[in-house]
C-alpha cells in the first residue's frame, strides 16, 4: 500500500514537473523579445563629454544585439558599427555664440554665483537650442513614418525634461541617461527622496564617510534653494517647449503626465566609492564609469610611441571638450607652457588649433582630440592636469592617476574640492595661476606617492561591483523591455505633489487639531476658573452675611 502511494506521489510529481515545464515554455514563447529590440537614443545636449557617456550606454545596447538609432547635435566619438546615427548640428552663428560664452566663463573665477549666472546666461543657448533638434524634419520623420517602430527611447538629460514626451510620442517605455549623480530634477521624475541634510549638492564637497558640518549644511540648504528656484524657471520653459513640440497632437498626454512615465534613470555615478551614501529607489541605476573600457583600445601610433619613449613618465593635460585654447587668458597659457616645457616628463596637451600652438618643445605633443581613457590607462602616465569634469575624474580615479585640477564652471569646482579632500590631487585657480605654484603642485604630485596610493585604494572600490556598468545598462534596459516600462517598481513619490510628499497637509491638520484642542482646553480652564472663583465669592459673601446677622 505504501509502495502504491509512493508511486502515485511520484506520478503526481512527474506530472507537476511536466506541467511546470510546459507552462515555462509557454511563458518563454509568449514573453516579449528583448534581443534585437529597436531602441532610439536622443541626445540633444551640445556637449561632447555628455555625448561620450550617452553613446557608451547605446554602444553597450548595440553590442547586446539591439537595433540602435541615435539622434544628436554632434558627431559621436564613441560609436558602434551597427548604430544608425543622425546628426542635426547647431548653426555656425549659434556655435560662435556658444564659443563666446565659454570664453567669458573661462575668464571668471568659479563660484556658486558664477554657476547660477551661467545657467541664466551662456548655458541658456545650450538649453534653448535642444528643442530645435526635435523640430527638425530629420527627427520628425522618425515618428511621422509609420514604418518606424521603437521599443524604447533613451533621452540624454541636460535641463530638457520636456523630452520625456518622446515616450508617449513613440508609444514605448522611456529611459533617461544623465552624465552625473542623482540631482533634484532627476530625483523628481524617478521619485527619489530629496535629502538636503545628508546629501550635498554638486557645489558642496564632502569626503566619503563624513557628514556635513553646520557651515556645509547651511551652504547646502541655500544651494538647494537656488537650484530649486532655477528648477521652477526651467519647468516653466519646459512646459512651453512641450507645448511647442506636442501641443498640436490630440493623442499626446499632458506634460505633467509625461513626467510620470520615466522607467529608469542611468546615472553616471558610483556612490559606494565616490559618495555620498544615500537611499536610491530601484529606478535609479548607477552606471558610473560606463565610458571606461575593461581593456583599453590600442593607441594611435604617434601617441603610443611618444608614451613608450617617456623615460621619466608622462603627463596628460586636457581641459575638456567644451573649453578651447582661445577661451583661456594668453598669460595663463604662457605660464602653463613655460612650466610644462621645462619638465623632464613628456606631456600630451589637448589643443584645438594645431597651426597655432602655445609653443614648440620636444617634450610636448599637441593633439586636437585624445582617446583620454586609453591614454590614462597607459603605465607611463603619472599625472593628469584636468578641468575636473565628471568623466575625466572618474577615468583618472579608475586608473589611479593623481590629478591637478583647474576647474572652470558647473560641477567642476565641487569635483575639484572633493578630489583634494580625498587626497587624490591638488586644485589651483586657472584665473590667478602663478608659475611657481604650478611648478610646486606638479612636483608635489609627481614625487609624493601618497596621492597614487590613495587612488589605488579608491580604484579597487570603484572596480568592485557585482555587475559592470555595461552589464547594468543591458540588464535594466532588457528588464524595462520585458515588463513594458516596469511600472510596478515606480516610486509612489512620482505621483505625489510636494505638499503630499512632505506631509504638509498632515502637519496643517495636526496644527488645526492641536489648535482646536488647545482652544477647548482654554475655554474649559476659564469655565472651571469662573465656577471655582464664583463659588468662592459666593461662599465669601455668605460668610460675610452670616457675620453681619450675628452682629
C-alpha positions in Angstrom: 0.0 0.0 0.0 2.9 2.3 0.9 4.6 1.5 -2.4 1.4 2.3 -4.3 1.1 5.7 -2.5 4.8 6.4 -3.3 4.1 5.5 -6.9 1.1 7.8 -7.1 3.1 10.7 -5.4 5.9 10.0 -7.9 3.5 10.2 -10.8 1.9 13.4 -9.5 5.4 14.9 -9.1 6.3 14.0 -12.6 3.0 15.4 -13.9 3.5 18.6 -11.9 7.1 18.9 -13.2 5.9 18.3 -16.8 3.1 20.8 -16.4 5.6 23.3 -15.0 7.9 22.8 -17.9 5.1 23.2 -20.4 3.9 26.4 -18.6 7.5 27.7 -18.6 7.9 27.0 -22.3 4.6 28.8 -22.9 5.8 31.8 -20.9 9.0 31.9 -22.8 7.2 31.7 -26.1 4.8 34.5 -25.2 7.3 36.7 -23.3 8.2 39.9 -25.3 11.5 39.5 -27.1 14.4 41.7 -25.9 17.1 40.6 -28.4 17.0 42.8 -31.5 14.7 45.4 -30.0 14.6 48.8 -31.8 16.0 51.4 -29.4 16.1 55.2 -30.1 18.7 57.4 -28.4 18.0 61.2 -28.4 21.0 63.3 -27.2 20.5 67.0 -28.0 23.0 68.5 -25.5 25.8 70.2 -27.4 28.5 68.8 -25.1 31.0 66.2 -26.4 31.7 64.9 -22.9 27.9 64.3 -22.2 27.6 62.5 -25.6 30.5 60.2 -24.7 28.6 59.0 -21.7 25.3 58.6 -23.6 26.9 56.9 -26.5 28.7 54.4 -24.2 25.2 53.4 -23.0 24.0 53.0 -26.5 27.1 51.1 -27.6 26.5 48.6 -24.8 23.0 48.0 -26.1 24.2 47.7 -29.7 26.8 45.1 -28.6 24.0 43.2 -26.9 22.3 42.8 -30.3 19.7 45.6 -30.2 19.0 47.8 -33.3 20.1 51.2 -32.2 19.3 54.6 -33.8 20.8 57.8 -32.3 19.9 61.4 -32.9 22.4 64.0 -31.7 23.6 67.5 -32.3 27.2 66.4 -32.5 29.1 63.6 -34.4 29.9 60.9 -31.8 33.4 60.0 -30.7 32.1 56.7 -29.3 30.0 54.6 -31.7 29.4 51.0 -33.0 29.2 49.6 -36.5 25.5 48.7 -36.1 24.4 52.1 -34.7 22.5 54.3 -37.2 23.4 57.9 -36.5 21.5 61.0 -37.4 23.4 64.3 -36.7 21.4 67.5 -36.6 24.1 70.2 -36.0 23.9 73.6 -34.4 24.2 76.6 -36.9 27.5 78.3 -37.3 26.2 81.5 -35.7 24.9 79.6 -32.6 28.3 77.8 -32.4 30.0 81.2 -32.3 27.6 82.5 -29.6 28.3 79.4 -27.5 32.0 79.6 -28.1 32.0 83.3 -27.0 30.0 82.4 -23.8 32.5 79.7 -22.9 35.3 82.2 -23.4 33.7 84.5 -20.9 33.2 81.7 -18.4 36.9 80.7 -18.6 37.9 84.2 -17.5 35.7 84.3 -14.4 36.6 82.7 -11.1 34.3 79.7 -10.5 31.8 80.0 -7.7 28.1 79.3 -6.9 27.2 82.8 -8.2 29.1 82.1 -11.4 27.3 78.8 -11.8 23.9 80.5 -11.5 24.9 83.2 -13.9 26.0 80.5 -16.3 22.6 78.8 -16.1 20.7 82.0 -16.8 23.3 83.3 -19.2 25.6 81.4 -21.7 24.1 78.0 -21.0 20.7 79.3 -22.0 21.7 78.7 -25.6 22.6 75.0 -24.8 19.2 74.6 -23.2 17.1 76.5 -25.7 18.6 75.1 -28.9 17.9 71.5 -27.9 14.3 71.9 -28.9 15.3 72.9 -32.5 16.7 69.4 -32.9 13.3 67.8 -32.2 11.7 70.3 -34.6 14.0 69.3 -37.4 12.5 67.2 -40.3 15.2 64.6 -39.9 13.9 63.9 -36.4 10.1 64.3 -37.0 10.4 61.8 -39.9 11.1 59.2 -37.3 7.6 59.3 -35.9 5.7 60.5 -39.0 6.9 57.5 -40.9 4.5 54.8 -39.6 7.0 52.1 -40.7 9.3 53.1 -37.8 8.7 51.2 -34.6 10.7 51.8 -31.4 10.5 49.6 -28.4 12.3 52.1 -26.1 13.6 55.6 -26.1 16.7 56.7 -24.3 16.8 60.5 -23.7 20.0 62.3 -22.6 19.2 64.7 -19.9 20.5 68.3 -19.8 17.8 70.5 -18.4 15.4 69.3 -21.2 12.8 67.4 -19.2 10.2 68.2 -21.8 11.7 65.4 -23.9 10.1 62.9 -21.6 7.1 63.3 -24.0 9.0 61.2 -26.6 8.0 58.0 -24.7 4.3 58.8 -25.4 5.1 60.1 -28.9 6.7 56.8 -29.9 4.3 54.8 -27.6 7.1 53.0 -25.8 9.0 53.0 -22.4 11.3 55.9 -21.7 14.8 55.7 -20.1 16.8 58.8 -19.1 20.6 58.9 -19.3 22.3 61.5 -17.1 26.0 62.3 -17.1 26.2 62.9 -13.3 25.0 61.5 -9.9 21.3 61.9 -9.0 20.2 65.5 -8.6 17.0 67.3 -7.8 15.4 67.3 -11.3 16.3 63.7 -11.8 15.0 62.8 -8.3 11.7 64.4 -9.1 10.9 62.3 -12.2 12.0 59.0 -10.7 10.6 59.5 -7.2 14.0 59.6 -5.4 13.8 61.2 -1.9 15.4 64.7 -1.7 17.6 64.9 1.4 19.2 68.3 1.9 20.6 67.5 5.4 22.7 64.5 4.3 23.1 64.6 0.5 25.3 67.5 -0.7 24.7 69.4 -4.0 27.4 69.4 -6.6 28.9 72.6 -5.2 29.4 71.2 -1.7 32.3 68.8 -1.3 32.1 66.2 1.5 34.6 63.4 1.8 33.2 59.9 1.7 32.1 58.7 5.2 32.0 62.3 6.6 28.8 64.2 7.5 28.3 67.8 6.6 29.2 70.3 9.3 26.9 73.2 10.2 28.5 75.6 7.6 28.3 72.9 4.9 24.6 72.2 5.7 23.9 75.9 5.6 25.6 76.2 2.2 23.9 73.1 1.0 20.5 74.5 2.1 20.9 77.7 0.2 22.4 75.9 -2.8 19.4 73.6 -2.8 17.0 76.6 -2.6 18.9 78.3 -5.5 18.8 75.2 -7.7 15.1 74.7 -6.8 14.4 78.3 -7.9 16.3 77.5 -11.2 14.2 74.3 -11.5 10.9 76.2 -11.3 12.2 78.6 -14.0 13.3 75.6 -16.2 10.0 73.8 -15.6 8.2 76.9 -16.9 10.4 76.8 -20.0 10.0 73.0 -20.3 6.2 73.3 -20.3 6.4 75.9 -23.1 8.8 73.6 -25.2 6.5 70.6 -24.6 3.5 72.6 -25.9 5.5 73.8 -28.9 6.5 70.2 -29.8 3.5 68.2 -28.9 0.6 70.7 -28.3 -1.0 70.2 -31.7 -1.2 66.4 -31.2 -4.5 65.5 -29.6 -3.3 62.0 -28.8 -0.5 63.2 -26.6 -0.7 63.2 -22.8 0.0 66.3 -20.8 3.5 67.4 -19.7 2.7 66.5 -16.1 1.6 63.0 -17.1 4.6 62.5 -19.3 7.0 63.2 -16.4 5.4 60.3 -14.6 6.4 57.8 -17.3 10.1 57.5 -16.8 11.0 53.9 -16.3 14.7 54.0 -15.3 17.4 56.7 -15.0 21.0 55.7 -15.8 23.2 58.0 -13.6 27.0 58.3 -14.2 27.9 57.7 -10.6 29.0 55.1 -8.1 28.0 56.2 -4.7 29.7 53.3 -2.8 33.1 54.5 -3.8 32.5 58.2 -4.8 29.9 59.1 -2.2 27.6 60.4 -1.0 25.9 57.4 0.5 22.2 57.9 0.0 19.0 55.9 -0.5 18.0 55.4 -4.1 14.8 54.0 -5.5 15.1 50.9 -7.8 14.6 53.2 -10.8 18.0 54.9 -10.2 20.7 52.7 -11.8 24.2 53.9 -11.2 26.5 53.2 -14.2 29.5 55.3 -13.2 32.4 54.8 -15.5 30.3 53.4 -18.3 32.7 55.0 -20.8 35.7 53.3 -19.3 36.8 50.2 -21.2 37.7 46.9 -19.4 40.6 46.6 -21.9 42.0 49.8 -23.4 41.9 50.1 -27.2 45.3 50.3 -29.0 46.6 53.9 -29.0 47.3 55.8 -32.2 50.9 55.1 -33.3 52.2 58.6 -32.6 50.8 58.7 -29.1 51.9 55.2 -28.3 55.5 55.9 -29.5 55.5 59.2 -27.5 54.4 57.5 -24.3 56.6 54.4 -24.7 59.6 56.6 -25.1 58.8 58.7 -22.0 61.7 57.5 -19.8 60.7 59.8 -16.9 56.9 59.3 -17.2 54.3 61.4 -18.9 51.6 63.9 -18.1 48.2 64.3 -19.8 46.9 67.8 -20.0 43.3 68.4 -21.1 40.7 70.9 -20.0 37.8 69.0 -21.6 35.8 69.1 -24.8 33.9 72.4 -24.2 36.9 74.6 -23.4 39.2 75.7 -26.2 42.7 77.2 -26.0 41.5 80.7 -27.1 39.0 80.7 -24.2 41.8 80.9 -21.7 43.8 84.1 -21.0 47.0 84.2 -23.1 49.1 85.0 -20.0 47.8 81.8 -18.3 48.6 79.8 -21.4 52.2 81.2 -21.4 52.7 80.2 -17.8 51.4 76.7 -18.4 53.7 76.3 -21.5 56.7 77.7 -19.7 56.2 75.2 -16.8 55.4 72.1 -18.9 58.2 72.7 -21.4 60.7 72.8 -18.6 59.8 69.4 -17.2 61.7 66.2 -17.9 58.4 64.3 -18.3 56.7 64.2 -21.7 53.4 66.0 -22.0 50.4 65.2 -24.2 48.4 68.5 -24.5 44.9 68.7 -25.9 44.9 71.7 -28.1 42.3 72.6 -30.8 44.3 74.8 -33.2 47.3 72.8 -34.2 48.6 75.6 -36.5 48.8 78.0 -33.6 50.1 76.1 -30.6 51.4 77.8 -27.4 55.0 77.0 -28.4 57.3 74.2 -29.6 59.0 71.9 -27.2 60.5 68.4 -27.7 58.6 67.1 -24.6 55.1 68.3 -25.7 52.8 66.5 -28.1 49.7 68.6 -29.2 46.6 66.7 -30.2 43.2 68.0 -31.2 41.3 65.0 -29.9 42.5 62.4 -27.4 41.4 58.9 -26.6 41.5 60.0 -22.9 40.6 56.8 -21.2 43.1 54.8 -23.3 45.9 57.3 -22.5 45.2 57.3 -18.8 45.4 53.5 -18.8 49.0 53.7 -20.1 51.5 52.8 -17.4 53.7 55.8 -18.2 51.0 58.4 -17.3 51.9 59.8 -13.9 49.7 62.9 -13.7 46.5 64.2 -15.2 46.0 68.0 -15.4 42.3 68.4 -15.8 39.3 70.8 -15.6 37.8 68.3 -13.1 34.9 67.2 -15.3 32.9 64.2 -14.0 34.0 61.9 -16.8 37.7 62.7 -16.7 37.9 62.5 -12.9 36.2 59.1 -13.0 38.7 57.8 -15.6 41.6 59.1 -13.7 40.4 57.6 -10.4 39.8 54.2 -12.2 43.3 54.2 -13.5 44.7 55.6 -10.2 46.4 58.7 -11.8 46.8 61.7 -9.5 45.2 65.0 -10.6 45.9 68.7 -10.8 42.5 70.3 -11.1 41.9 73.7 -12.9 38.1 73.9 -12.7 36.1 76.4 -14.7 32.3 76.1 -14.1 29.3 73.9 -13.3 30.2 70.8 -11.2 33.9 71.2 -11.8 34.7 73.3 -8.7 32.9 70.8 -6.5 34.6 67.8 -8.1 38.0 69.5 -7.7 37.3 70.2 -4.0 36.3 66.6 -3.4 39.4 65.1 -5.0 41.5 67.5 -2.9 39.7 66.4 0.3 40.1 62.7 -0.6 43.8 63.2 -1.2 43.7 62.4 -4.9 45.2 65.7 -6.1 45.6 69.5 -5.9 43.4 72.3 -7.0 44.6 75.6 -8.5 42.7 78.5 -9.9 43.1 79.0 -13.7 42.3 82.7 -13.5 45.0 83.5 -10.9 47.5 80.8 -11.9 51.1 81.5 -11.0 54.2 79.8 -12.5 55.7 79.0 -9.1 52.6 77.4 -7.6 52.0 75.4 -10.8 55.6 74.0 -10.7 55.3 73.3 -7.0 51.9 71.5 -7.4 53.3 69.3 -10.3 56.4 68.5 -8.3 54.3 67.5 -5.2 52.0 65.3 -7.2 54.9 63.5 -9.1 57.1 63.0 -6.1 54.7 62.3 -3.2 53.4 58.7 -3.5 50.5 59.3 -1.1 48.2 60.5 -3.9 48.8 57.5 -6.1 48.5 55.2 -3.1 45.1 56.6 -2.1 43.9 56.4 -5.7 44.9 52.7 -5.8 42.6 52.0 -2.8 39.8 54.0 -4.5 40.3 52.2 -7.8 39.8 48.8 -6.0 36.5 50.1 -4.6 35.4 51.6 -7.9 36.0 48.4 -9.7 34.5 46.1 -7.1 30.9 45.7 -8.3 28.5 42.7 -8.6 27.9 43.8 -12.2 29.9 46.1 -14.5 28.3 49.4 -15.7 27.9 47.9 -19.1 26.1 44.8 -17.7 23.8 47.0 -15.6 22.8 49.0 -18.7 22.0 45.9 -20.6 20.1 44.2 -17.8 17.9 47.1 -16.8 17.1 48.1 -20.4 16.1 44.5 -21.2 14.1 44.5 -17.9 12.2 47.6 -19.0 11.6 46.0 -22.4 10.4 42.7 -20.9 8.0 44.4 -18.5 6.7 47.2 -20.8 8.2 50.0 -18.8 8.3 48.2 -15.4 5.6 50.4 -13.8 5.5 48.0 -10.8 8.8 49.3 -9.4 7.9 53.0 -9.7 8.3 55.1 -6.6 5.0 56.4 -5.1 6.7 59.8 -4.8 6.3 60.2 -8.6 2.6 60.5 -8.2 2.7 62.8 -5.1 2.9 66.6 -5.1 5.3 68.5 -2.9 2.6 69.0 -0.3 1.8 65.3 0.0 5.4 64.1 -0.2 6.4 66.5 2.6 3.3 65.7 4.7 2.5 69.4 4.8 -1.2 68.6 4.7 -0.8 66.3 7.7 1.1 68.9 9.6 -1.5 71.5 8.8 -4.3 69.1 10.0 -2.3 68.3 13.2 -1.8 72.0 13.8 -5.5 72.7 13.3 -6.4 69.8 15.6 -3.9 70.9 18.3 -5.2 74.5 18.0 -8.8 73.3 18.5 -7.8 71.1 21.4 -5.8 74.0 22.9 -8.8 76.4 22.5 -11.2 73.9 24.1 -8.8 73.5 27.0 -8.5 77.2 27.4 -12.3 77.6 27.3 -12.7 74.7 29.8 -10.0 76.2 32.1 -11.7 79.6 32.0 -15.1 78.0 32.7 -13.7 76.0 35.7 -11.9 79.1 36.9 -15.1 81.1 36.7 -17.0 78.4 38.5 -14.4 78.0 41.2 -13.9 81.7 41.6 -17.7 82.2 41.5 -18.2 79.6 44.3 -15.5 81.2 46.4 -17.1 84.6 46.0 -20.5 83.2 46.9 -19.0 81.4 49.9 -17.3 84.6 51.0 -20.4 86.7 50.6 -22.4 84.2 52.6 -19.8 84.2 55.4 -19.9 88.0 55.5 -23.7 88.0 55.6 -23.7 85.5 58.5 -21.3 87.7 60.4 -23.5 90.7 59.8 -26.5 88.9 61.1 -24.7 87.7 64.2 -23.6 91.2 64.9 
